[in-house]
């Protein structure tokens, strides 16, 4: 069954934007937008990126979307896709005009079952790190590096795609990182992202994502196997396995680079992209990687995830403030969906995790049953309970490489006592 996003993209084929650009083919579909092959009325071809339906009506989403043009172009790097223009169509909303690339993504290659030789993997890492270093020097963190966002051009160069959810590390961008817009893909997000520790996300989070991508290329599997919430929990609580323990045939020096990049704690990874690139280039010259060759001290225990432990049924009690928050959030979400005419949705509450899954209620009986099922009673919390984390899983049944990006946003327990403010925050995380 085609996803609502793909179905929506197909409906746009043949449309003409601003009487200039005809959408001829779909190049890719993501969580926020679709990319089309488009032809200008003067015959020129380009890639057009369009937000999905109602997302174009959201002011914050539009701001984030248009910001991609300025972030990518500000890097002045050959390793990014440059945005040539931005505009808005009266019917289809805002769009970006981008240079058209010839080639394929790393994900396309992997899905054909092809394996990259070690030398090509090292070249991919080297070129990607050039872009990350340029971005990090400008305090820009990509936050969604993965095989689908690394493009292998026909001339052998690598381009880093989709800076649409990148984070600028300053206070002016803070409000853009707290909305219900996705901020990562589970299979490649760093543990601090999976744990909802947004203030700890920095350049080392991108280094982890690159390491996880290289792991996927050489091992043929993800660092943590799983889908949706289960995979997020594994990322947030489990160290990455060693490649040799999995029996992966890979150059030991390359394996040591990948394992250093995917260390659980940020301080155990490479301190920055240039240092990782130094190791990569050393291995390409046939030398030992100077940083990855050093031995780290034994790691400490992984901190426990901050989910409240369920109390026995006999001891559960209803929290009026929390119930009010949930009810207000539900009402706000229902009004938003009615206005935007989005696909139907249901919410499942498991412990202190909240997950929203988009479903096609008119064609999926199982989804209708799940949607209409009663919500379990809230779990009791203790005064000293750690911070719970709200998790929104955009498509729990999708393959992890193609899964829509996932939001992980902390909700402070003390916020539940302030119903209006908490309701607004809770509603943002649900949508």
C-alpha positions in Angstrom: 0.0 0.0 0.0 1.4 3.4 -1.0 2.0 5.8 1.8 -0.2 8.9 2.0 2.9 11.0 1.2 3.7 9.0 -2.0 0.0 9.0 -3.0 -0.1 12.8 -2.6 3.1 13.2 -4.6 1.6 11.2 -7.5 -1.4 13.5 -7.6 0.9 16.5 -8.2 2.5 15.0 -11.4 1.6 17.1 -14.4 0.9 20.2 -12.3 2.5 23.5 -13.2 4.0 25.7 -10.5 3.6 29.5 -11.0 2.9 28.9 -14.7 6.6 28.0 -15.1 7.6 24.6 -13.7 5.9 21.3 -14.9 6.3 18.4 -12.4 7.3 15.5 -14.6 8.5 12.7 -12.3 9.0 11.8 -8.6 12.6 11.7 -7.6 12.0 11.0 -3.9 9.5 11.2 -1.0 10.4 12.0 2.6 8.7 12.9 5.8 8.2 16.5 5.1 8.4 16.9 1.4 8.6 15.3 -2.1 11.2 16.0 -4.7 10.2 16.1 -8.4 12.0 16.3 -11.7 10.6 19.5 -13.2 10.9 21.3 -16.5 10.8 25.1 -16.9 8.8 26.6 -19.7 12.2 27.5 -21.3 13.2 23.8 -21.4 15.6 23.9 -18.4 15.3 20.9 -16.0 15.7 21.1 -12.2 14.7 19.4 -9.0 11.7 20.9 -7.3 11.1 20.2 -3.6 7.5 20.6 -2.4 6.1 20.3 1.2 3.4 17.7 1.7 -0.1 19.1 1.6 -1.1 20.7 4.9 2.5 21.2 6.1 2.7 24.1 3.7 0.1 25.9 5.8 2.1 25.7 9.0 4.1 28.9 9.4 6.9 27.3 11.4 7.3 24.4 9.0 7.4 26.8 6.1 10.1 28.8 7.8 12.1 25.7 8.5 11.6 24.5 4.9 12.8 27.8 3.3 15.7 27.9 5.8 17.2 24.9 4.0 18.0 27.1 1.0 19.9 29.6 3.2 21.7 26.9 5.2 22.9 24.8 2.2 23.9 27.9 0.2 25.7 29.5 3.1 28.2 26.6 3.3 29.7 27.5 -0.1 30.7 23.9 -0.5 30.7 21.6 -3.6 29.4 18.8 -1.4 25.9 20.2 -0.9 23.0 20.7 -3.3 22.6 24.4 -4.0 19.1 25.9 -4.0 18.6 28.1 -7.0 15.3 29.8 -6.1 12.4 29.6 -3.8 8.8 30.6 -4.4 5.2 29.7 -3.5 2.4 28.4 -5.7 -1.1 29.5 -4.9 -2.4 25.9 -5.0 0.6 23.7 -4.0 2.4 26.0 -1.6 6.1 26.8 -1.1 8.7 25.1 -3.1 12.5 25.1 -3.7 14.2 25.0 -7.0 17.4 23.0 -6.7 20.2 21.8 -9.1 19.4 18.5 -10.7 21.9 15.7 -9.9 22.8 12.7 -12.0 23.5 9.6 -10.0 21.9 7.8 -7.1 21.8 7.8 -3.3 23.7 5.4 -1.1 20.4 3.9 -0.1 19.6 3.1 -3.7 22.8 1.3 -4.1 22.3 -0.7 -0.9 18.7 -1.6 -1.8 20.1 -3.2 -5.0 22.2 -5.4 -2.8 25.5 -3.9 -3.9 28.4 -3.8 -1.5 31.0 -1.0 -1.5 34.7 -1.9 -1.5 36.6 -0.5 1.5 38.4 2.2 -0.6 35.1 3.5 -1.9 33.7 3.6 1.7 36.7 5.6 2.8 36.2 8.1 -0.1 32.6 8.5 0.8 33.5 9.2 4.4 36.2 11.7 3.4 34.0 13.8 1.1 31.1 13.7 3.6 33.3 14.9 6.4 34.4 17.8 4.3 30.8 19.0 4.2 30.2 18.3 7.9 33.3 20.2 8.9 32.2 23.2 6.9 28.8 23.0 8.5 30.0 22.5 12.0 32.4 25.5 11.6 29.3 27.6 11.1 27.5 25.9 14.1 25.2 24.0 11.8 24.3 20.4 12.7 22.6 18.3 10.0 20.8 15.9 12.4 19.5 13.5 9.8 22.6 12.1 8.0 21.8 8.7 6.5 22.2 6.7 3.3 19.2 8.4 1.7 20.8 11.8 2.2 24.2 10.9 0.7 24.1 11.1 -3.1 26.7 9.5 -5.3 27.1 11.6 -8.4 28.0 10.1 -11.8 31.4 12.0 -11.7 32.4 10.2 -8.4 31.7 13.1 -6.1 29.4 12.9 -3.0 26.7 15.4 -2.1 25.1 15.7 1.3 21.3 16.3 0.9 18.5 17.7 3.0 19.5 20.4 5.5 15.8 21.0 6.1 15.9 19.9 9.7 19.4 21.1 10.5 19.9 22.9 13.7 21.7 26.2 14.2 23.4 26.2 17.6 22.3 29.5 18.9 19.3 30.8 20.8 17.6 32.4 17.8 16.8 28.9 16.4 15.6 27.4 19.6 11.9 27.7 18.9 12.4 25.9 15.6 13.9 22.9 17.4 11.0 22.5 19.8 8.1 22.1 17.4 6.5 18.8 16.4 8.6 18.6 13.2 10.8 15.4 13.0 14.4 15.7 14.1 16.0 12.4 13.1 15.7 8.9 11.7 15.9 6.2 14.3 18.4 3.9 12.6 21.0 6.6 12.4 20.3 9.0 15.2 22.8 9.4 18.0 21.9 8.1 21.5 21.5 11.7 22.8 18.9 12.3 20.1 17.1 9.1 20.9 17.0 10.1 24.5 15.5 13.5 23.8 18.5 15.4 25.1 18.3 18.1 22.4 20.7 20.4 24.2 23.4 17.8 23.9 23.0 17.4 20.1 26.1 18.9 18.4 28.6 18.0 15.6 29.4 14.8 17.4 25.8 13.7 16.8 26.5 14.0 13.0 29.7 12.0 13.5 27.7 9.2 15.1 25.2 9.3 12.2 28.0 9.0 9.7 29.5 6.1 11.6 26.0 4.4 11.7 25.8 5.0 7.9 29.2 3.4 7.3 28.2 0.6 9.6 25.1 -0.1 7.5 27.3 -0.1 4.3 29.9 -2.5 5.5 27.8 -4.8 7.7 24.6 -4.9 5.6 22.5 -4.1 8.7 21.9 -1.3 11.1 23.8 -0.6 14.3 20.6 -1.5 16.2 18.1 -3.8 14.5 14.5 -3.0 15.1 11.6 -0.8 14.0 10.1 2.4 15.3 9.9 2.7 19.1 11.8 -0.5 19.8 14.7 0.7 17.6 14.7 4.1 19.4 14.9 2.4 22.8 17.8 0.2 21.6 19.7 3.3 20.3 19.0 5.1 23.6 20.1 2.3 25.9 22.6 0.0 24.1 26.2 0.4 22.9 26.9 -0.3 19.3 28.2 -3.8 18.6 31.7 -4.4 17.4 32.0 -5.3 13.7 34.4 -8.2 14.3 31.9 -9.7 16.7 29.3 -9.8 13.9 31.8 -11.5 11.6 31.9 -8.6 9.2 34.7 -8.8 6.6 36.0 -5.2 6.7 39.4 -3.6 6.9 40.4 -3.5 10.6 41.5 0.2 10.4 38.1 1.1 8.8 36.3 -0.9 11.5 38.2 1.1 14.2 37.1 4.4 12.7 33.4 3.3 12.5 33.5 2.0 16.1 35.1 5.2 17.4 32.4 7.3 15.6 29.6 5.2 17.0 30.6 5.4 20.7 27.6 5.8 23.0 28.9 8.9 24.8 29.7 12.0 22.7 33.0 12.6 24.5 34.2 9.1 23.5 33.7 9.8 19.8 35.8 12.0 17.5 35.8 15.6 18.9 35.0 17.0 15.4 34.7 16.1 11.7 38.3 17.2 10.9 39.8 14.8 13.4 37.7 11.9 12.0 38.8 13.0 8.5 42.4 12.8 9.6 41.9 9.2 10.5 40.1 8.4 7.3 42.9 10.0 5.2 45.5 8.2 7.1 43.9 4.8 6.3 43.5 5.9 2.6 47.3 6.4 2.6 47.8 2.9 4.0 48.6 4.2 7.5 47.1 3.4 10.9 44.4 5.9 12.0 46.1 8.0 14.7 43.0 8.6 16.9 41.1 5.4 16.5 44.3 3.4 17.2 44.4 4.8 20.7 42.7 2.8 23.4 39.9 4.4 25.3 39.3 3.8 29.0 36.7 1.2 29.8 33.2 2.7 29.4 30.9 3.3 32.3 27.4 1.8 32.5 24.9 3.3 30.0 22.5 5.6 31.9 19.0 4.2 32.3 16.4 5.6 30.1 14.0 8.0 31.8 10.7 6.2 31.5 8.6 5.8 34.6 8.1 2.2 35.8 4.5 1.1 35.7 2.9 0.7 39.1 0.7 -2.3 40.0 -2.9 -1.9 38.7 -4.2 -1.7 42.3 -1.9 1.3 43.0 -2.7 3.3 39.9 -4.4 6.6 40.3 -5.7 9.2 37.9 -3.7 12.4 37.6 -6.3 15.2 36.9 -3.8 17.6 35.5 -2.4 15.0 33.2 -5.8 14.0 32.0 -6.6 17.7 31.3 -3.4 18.0 29.3 -4.2 15.0 27.2 -7.8 16.1 26.6 -6.9 19.6 25.6 -4.1 18.2 23.3 -6.6 15.8 21.7 -9.1 18.6 21.0 -6.4 20.8 19.5 -5.1 18.1 17.3 -8.6 17.1 16.1 -9.3 20.7 15.1 -6.0 21.0 13.3 -6.6 17.8 11.4 -10.1 18.9 10.4 -8.8 22.1 9.0 -5.8 20.6 7.2 -7.8 17.5 6.0 -4.9 15.3 7.0 -5.1 11.5 6.9 -6.8 10.0 9.9 -4.6 9.3 12.9 -4.7 7.5 16.2 -2.7 7.8 19.4 -1.4 4.9 21.5 -0.2 5.6 25.0 2.2 3.0 26.4 3.7 3.9 29.8 5.0 7.5 29.5 5.6 7.2 25.7 3.1 8.7 23.2 3.2 7.6 19.6 1.1 8.9 16.8 0.9 6.8 13.6 -0.7 8.0 10.4 -3.1 5.5 8.9 -5.5 5.3 6.1 -8.6 4.6 8.1 -10.9 4.2 5.1 -8.9 1.2 3.7 -7.3 -0.4 6.8 -9.7 -2.2 9.2 -6.9 -3.0 11.6 -6.0 0.7 11.8 -9.6 1.7 12.5 -9.8 -0.9 15.2 -6.6 0.4 16.8 -7.6 4.0 16.4 -11.0 3.4 18.1 -9.5 1.3 21.0 -9.8 2.9 24.4 -6.8 4.7 25.8 -5.1 2.8 28.7 -5.2 4.4 32.1 -2.3 6.7 32.9 0.5 5.3 34.9 1.4 6.6 38.3 4.5 8.6 38.7 6.8 9.2 41.6 8.2 12.4 42.9 11.7 11.4 41.9 10.8 9.8 38.6 13.3 10.7 35.8 12.2 12.9 32.8 9.8 11.0 30.6 10.2 11.2 26.8 7.4 11.6 24.2 8.1 9.7 21.0 6.2 10.2 17.8 6.7 7.3 15.3 5.7 8.4 11.8 5.4 4.9 10.4 6.0 2.0 12.7 5.8 -0.6 10.0 8.2 1.0 7.5 11.7 -0.3 6.8 14.1 1.6 9.0 16.0 3.1 6.1 12.9 4.5 4.6 11.2 5.4 7.8 10.0 8.9 8.2 12.0 11.0 10.6 11.0 10.6 14.2 10.5 13.3 16.9 12.0 12.7 20.3 11.2 15.6 22.6 11.5 15.7 26.4 8.5 16.7 28.5 9.3 18.0 32.0 7.2 16.5 34.8 6.9 19.9 36.4 5.2 21.2 33.3 2.2 18.9 33.9 1.2 21.1 36.8 0.6 24.1 34.5 -2.3 22.8 32.4 -2.5 25.5 29.6 1.3 25.6 29.0 1.6 21.9 29.3 -1.3 21.3 26.9 0.3 23.5 24.3 3.6 21.7 24.6 2.0 18.3 24.6 0.0 19.1 21.5 3.1 20.1 19.7 4.8 16.8 20.4 1.7 14.9 19.3 1.5 16.7 16.0 
